[in-house]
């Protein structure tokens, strides 16, 4: 089965289980730290569906996400 098809099987789990809200204390702190990455190239390993990636990705020079070896790699 192609990796994209494997992800499609679990994508609903990510969408149903997590929202895009990032106002919880841990996310707020993480986003504060990620703000230091503005203008840099970033690889977000194990990015899931990218909930945390959005705000810093808009500020980064280049942002890539990878699920290799995680959900899609199984």
N, C-alpha and C positions, 0 to 999 in steps of 0.2 A: 504494500500500500504506500503511495507517495506520502511524503511528510506533510504536505499541505492537507491531505485528506485526514491524516491522523490528528492534526490540530483542529480541523473542522469538527471532529468528534467530541473534543473537550472544550471548544470555544464557548459553548453555552454555559458550561460550569463557571468559567471566569466571569462571563457577563452577568450571570445570576448571582454569583457569590460576592462580587465586589462592585462597588459603584466607582464613579470617577471622583467622588468627594475626597479631598485631601486636607480636611480640616481637623483630623484627629492629631493629638500631640506628637506622635511618632512621625507621621507624614510631614507635619509642619517643620519639625526639626530637620528631617532628612532633606526637605526642599531648601531649607536655609543653608545647609552644608553644600547641596548641589549648586546653589547660586554661585559658589566659588568657581564653577566650571565654565562660566560665560566666556564665549569666544574660543573655547578649546574643542578638540576632537574627543568624543566620548563613545565608548562601547558599553552598552547596558546589557550585561550578561544575566540571563535568567529574568528577562524583562516582563514575562507574563504577557498580559494584554496592554501593558504600557501606562497604567494608571499614574504612576509616579513620573514617568518619562516626559509627559507633555510640557509642563512649564519650563524645566531646564533645557529640553530639546529645542524649544523656540529661541533660547538665548545662546545655545552652543553654535560653534562654527560648523560642526558636523556631528550628528548623533545617529548611532546604529544600535539596533537591538538584536539579541540572539537568544534563542531557546535551544540551541544545539546541545545535545546531551541531556536535556531536561524533558519536558512533556513531549516535544516533537521528536526527540532523539530515541524514544523508546520504541 
